[in-house]
Amino acid sequence: MTGVKELAYVVYEVSDLADWEHFAITLLGMQLGERTDSGFTLRTDEKAHRWIVTEGPADDLVRSGYEVASAEALDALVATLTAAGVEVTEGDAALAAARKVERLVLVADPMGNQIELVTGLADAETPFNSGALLGEFVTGAGGAGHQVLLSKGVSREEYLAFYQGLLGFKISDIIIEELAPGIVADLIFLHCNPRHHSVAFGDMPHPKKTHHFMVEVTDIRDVGMAWDRCLQAGQPFEMTLGMHPNDNMFSFYVRTPSGFAVEYGWGGLLIDDATWEVKTLDRLNNWGHHPMDAEVAWLSAGIAKEAQH
Ligand SMILES: [Fe+2]
């Protein structure tokens, strides 16, 4: 394998560290990794960290760490990128140490998203222990989860040339849905391991680089309990419970303190490349995933109707 094998970690720059700590640990059920000079790290499994949270004004994704299988695979990937004219910068020892990886190289995708290609993300020194989950987060061969990024006007050909042509991702499927007259959601989903997608790209107006990060849990009850914790804490929801037709994820979307979302899911489909067929679907959801504003309007209308009887 010469390409990327998993989404290993993400780095977020956030303006309110305390809010993020509460959100990630108390509401989502992550575990504090360690405090750093600029923030803290978060664990969802045996690895040292999966989210690295640093203080700053961006309130957005600032780096994505993708792991490759070996030093040889990273050498081959660097050669491929360099031959294609992509600028590759070797990360220094201090950065590799901070990321707890053996080696790290920096590249940027065509949208300008900063990527760290790494080997050997270290395990933490203690077992993973969530204070909130009944089960566990689903990671392993599927990596940390998935993220949906915005294409920011860059053509699909151009970013696929990078992610598919150079990093080795495969297309899972495409969803094109007309949400309203003239408003079309057009997303493409890419995988690099059995997880249905590790990254997807959407062509839609959005102020951030990232639309959401998905964490998956092994126990469906943890989706409901996380929903309850977010509801009780007054954390704003992006979308109600629902299910996607491509990865079959049963999930809800809650807004992070930085405004982009987290998808909290269960039951995601795994891809077997030997039998998988790429399809284009025409809807984002089998059911649910209603925008929360619309849901609140329906509930309010229902309550008003009740009051009339
Ligand atoms: Fe998602």
Residues whose N, C-alpha, C, O or C-beta is under 5 A from the ligand:
A	BS01	LIG	M214 E263
